[in-house]
Amino acid sequence: MRWDIFGFAGGAFLTALAVLNGNATLVWNAVLWAGVAGMVVSAVHGGAVTYYRWGPDAKAKPPVLLLAGASLIIMGLIVTAFWPPPPQTLPPPSKAPEQPTPAPGPSPAPPSPPPQSKPWVTDQEIAYQRVLGRSLLIYSPEQLFELSAKGNDLKIFEGKWIKVDYPVARIPISQTLDKKEYYVELIEIGTTVSFSGVAFRRLLAYFDPKKFGDQLLALEKGRRLKAICQFKGIERSRASADGPEQDVLLGYNCDLSD
C-alpha cells in the first residue's frame, strides 16, 4: 500500500509538471502520459488491494486512493484532449531569385525630319545677280518645262535670267543669229510623254565666243556646264521632218559661272 501511494504521488507530480509547463513537445507529452499511467496503475493496484483486504464492506466506502485515481484519470484525459498541439515551425519562405536589372538601353533617336528639297538657287546667288542688274528666277529648267506643260504662259519670265547646271550633250557648235556668232551648247533635260508621243526636252545655251570660246572648247562631252542665261521662252519643234518632237528652252547671252 505504501508503494502505491509513492507511485501515485510520483505520477501526480509528473502530470502536474507537464500540465504546468504547457509545452506540448514530444518530451512533455511523454512526461504527461507517464504521470497519468503511474497514477492509474497505483490507483488500480491500491484499490484492488484495499478491496480484498477490507472485504465486501469496502464497496460501500470506496477508498480515497481509488477515487482520487479515477478523478486524476479523467483529468488526464481532459488535459490530453485539450493539450495544445506542438507548434509547427515553418521553414522560412524561399526568396525568389533576384532578376538582374536590365541595363538601360540607349534612348531612341528622335525621328529625323523629312529631307527638304534643296532650292535651285540660293539667296546669295539672287543677291549677286541683282548687283549685276539681273533678275534671277527661282525656277530650274525642269520646273519651267513642267509649268509650260501644264498650260502656264511663261512670257512673264522672258528676259529674266535662269541658272544652268547640267552636263553638256556634245561639243559646242557655232551658230549665227542677227549677224552675230554664238557658240551653242546642247543640254538634254529629259523627255515627256503626251498623246502625240514622246518629246525631248532640251536646252540651248548661247555664248559669246570672244568671251568664253576657249573655255567652252575645253569642255568635254558629259562635263558639267554652270552658267547664267537669259530666258527667251520654250519652243516646240522637230529635229527632222519625221523625227520626234522636242521642246527647246532658249537661253541667250549666257555667262559662265563658278
C-alpha positions in Angstrom: 0.0 0.0 0.0 2.8 2.3 0.7 4.4 1.8 -2.7 1.0 2.6 -4.3 1.0 5.9 -2.6 4.5 6.7 -3.7 3.7 5.6 -7.3 0.5 7.7 -7.3 2.3 10.7 -5.9 5.1 10.4 -8.5 2.6 10.1 -11.3 0.7 13.1 -9.9 3.9 15.1 -9.8 4.8 14.3 -13.4 1.3 15.1 -14.6 1.2 18.4 -12.8 4.7 19.2 -14.0 3.8 18.6 -17.6 0.5 20.5 -17.3 2.1 23.5 -15.7 4.9 23.6 -18.2 2.3 23.9 -21.0 4.9 23.0 -23.7 3.3 20.4 -26.0 6.5 18.9 -27.2 7.2 15.2 -27.6 9.1 15.1 -24.2 6.4 16.7 -22.2 3.7 14.6 -23.8 5.7 11.6 -22.7 6.0 13.0 -19.1 2.3 13.7 -19.1 1.4 10.2 -20.1 4.0 8.6 -17.7 2.4 10.6 -14.8 -1.1 9.6 -15.8 0.0 5.9 -16.2 1.7 6.0 -12.8 -1.4 7.3 -11.1 -3.7 4.8 -12.9 -1.5 1.8 -12.1 -1.1 3.0 -8.5 -4.8 3.7 -8.0 -6.0 0.4 -9.5 -3.4 -1.6 -7.6 -4.1 0.2 -4.3 -7.8 -0.1 -4.8 -7.7 -3.8 -5.5 -5.5 -4.4 -2.5 -7.8 -2.4 -0.3 -10.9 -4.1 -1.6 -9.6 -7.6 -1.0 -8.1 -6.6 2.4 -11.1 -4.9 3.8 -13.6 -7.3 2.3 -17.1 -6.6 0.9 -17.7 -3.7 3.2 -15.1 -1.7 1.3 -17.5 -1.5 -1.6 -19.8 0.8 0.3 -16.9 3.1 1.1 -14.5 3.2 -1.8 -11.0 4.0 -0.7 -9.9 7.6 -1.0 -7.0 6.5 -3.1 -9.2 4.8 -5.7 -11.5 7.8 -6.0 -8.5 10.1 -6.4 -7.1 7.9 -9.0 -10.3 7.8 -11.0 -10.5 11.6 -10.8 -7.0 12.1 -11.9 -7.5 9.7 -14.8 -10.5 11.8 -16.0 -8.4 14.9 -15.6 -5.6 13.4 -17.5 -7.9 12.5 -20.4 -9.4 16.0 -20.4 -5.9 17.6 -20.3 -4.7 15.4 -23.1 -7.8 16.2 -25.2 -7.2 19.9 -24.8 -3.4 19.8 -24.8 -2.2 22.2 -27.4 -0.6 20.7 -30.5 3.1 21.2 -30.8 3.9 24.4 -32.7 4.9 23.8 -36.2 8.0 25.5 -37.3 7.5 26.6 -40.9 10.6 26.9 -43.0 11.4 30.4 -44.0 9.8 31.3 -47.3 12.3 30.9 -50.1 13.2 34.1 -51.8 12.6 34.2 -55.5 15.9 34.6 -57.4 16.6 38.2 -58.0 16.3 39.1 -61.6 19.2 41.2 -62.8 18.1 44.7 -63.5 18.5 45.2 -67.2 20.9 48.0 -68.1 19.1 50.9 -69.6 19.5 50.9 -73.4 20.3 53.9 -75.5 17.4 56.3 -75.9 15.8 56.0 -79.3 16.9 58.8 -81.5 14.1 61.3 -82.4 12.8 60.7 -85.9 14.7 62.8 -88.5 12.6 65.4 -90.3 11.8 64.6 -93.9 14.5 65.8 -96.2 13.7 69.1 -97.8 14.4 69.7 -101.4 17.4 72.0 -101.9 16.4 75.2 -103.6 17.6 75.6 -107.1 19.1 79.0 -106.4 20.3 80.4 -103.2 19.7 83.8 -101.7 23.3 84.7 -102.2 23.1 83.9 -105.9 19.9 86.0 -106.3 21.6 88.9 -104.5 24.8 88.7 -106.6 22.8 88.7 -109.9 20.8 91.6 -108.6 24.0 93.6 -108.1 24.7 92.9 -111.8 21.3 94.2 -112.7 19.7 90.8 -113.4 16.6 89.3 -112.0 17.4 85.6 -111.3 14.4 83.2 -111.4 14.0 80.7 -108.7 12.9 78.0 -111.1 15.1 75.4 -112.7 14.8 74.5 -116.4 12.9 71.3 -115.4 10.4 73.3 -113.5 10.0 75.7 -116.4 9.3 72.7 -118.7 6.7 71.4 -116.2 5.0 74.8 -115.9 4.8 75.1 -119.7 3.4 71.5 -120.0 0.6 72.4 -117.5 -0.5 75.3 -119.8 1.1 78.2 -117.9 2.1 81.2 -120.0 5.8 81.8 -119.4 6.1 85.1 -121.3 6.2 86.9 -118.0 9.6 85.2 -117.4 11.1 86.1 -120.7 14.1 88.4 -120.3 14.7 87.2 -116.8 17.8 85.1 -116.0 17.9 81.3 -115.2 20.6 79.2 -113.6 22.1 76.3 -115.7 23.9 73.5 -114.0 23.9 70.3 -116.3 26.3 68.1 -118.2 26.7 69.0 -121.9 25.5 66.5 -124.5 28.1 67.4 -127.2 30.9 69.8 -128.0 29.6 73.4 -128.8 28.6 74.3 -132.3 28.8 77.7 -134.0 25.6 79.5 -135.0 24.9 83.0 -136.3 21.9 85.0 -135.2 21.3 88.5 -136.5 24.7 88.6 -138.0 26.3 87.7 -134.7 28.2 84.4 -134.0 27.4 82.3 -130.9 28.8 79.1 -129.5 25.8 76.9 -128.7 25.9 74.2 -126.0 23.2 71.5 -126.1 21.9 70.1 -122.8 19.5 67.2 -122.5 17.0 67.8 -119.8 14.8 64.7 -120.2 11.7 63.5 -122.1 8.0 63.9 -121.7 5.1 61.7 -122.9 1.9 63.1 -124.4 -0.9 62.0 -126.6 1.2 63.0 -129.6 4.1 60.8 -128.5 7.5 61.2 -126.8 9.0 64.7 -126.8 12.6 65.5 -125.8 13.3 68.4 -123.5 16.5 70.3 -124.5 18.2 73.5 -123.5 20.2 75.6 -126.0 22.7 77.9 -124.2 24.2 80.7 -126.4 27.6 82.1 -125.5 29.7 84.9 -126.9 32.8 83.1 -128.4 35.0 86.1 -127.8 34.4 85.9 -124.0 34.0 82.2 -123.4 35.2 80.4 -126.6 38.4 78.9 -125.1 36.6 77.6 -122.0 33.7 76.1 -124.0 36.1 74.3 -126.4 37.9 72.8 -123.4 34.6 71.5 -122.0 34.3 67.8 -123.0 31.1 66.0 -123.6 29.5 64.9 -120.4 31.2 67.6 -118.3 29.0 69.9 -116.2 28.2 73.4 -117.5 27.5 76.1 -115.0 26.1 79.3 -116.4 23.6 82.1 -116.1 21.4 82.6 -119.2 18.7 84.9 -120.3 15.4 83.1 -120.7 13.8 83.5 -124.1 11.0 81.0 -123.9 10.2 77.4 -124.8 9.6 76.4 -128.4 8.3 73.1 -129.8 9.8 71.8 -133.0 11.0 68.7 -134.7 14.7 67.8 -135.3 13.7 66.4 -138.7 10.5 66.0 -140.8 9.9 62.5 -139.5 11.8 62.9 -136.2 10.3 63.1 -132.7 9.1 66.4 -131.3 11.3 68.4 -129.0 10.7 71.2 -126.5 13.6 73.6 -126.6 14.3 76.1 -123.9 16.3 79.0 -125.3 18.9 80.7 -123.2 20.7 83.7 -124.6 23.6 85.9 -123.5 24.9 83.2 -121.2 27.8 83.8 -118.8 29.9 81.0 -117.3 29.7 80.9 -113.5 31.7 79.1 -110.9 
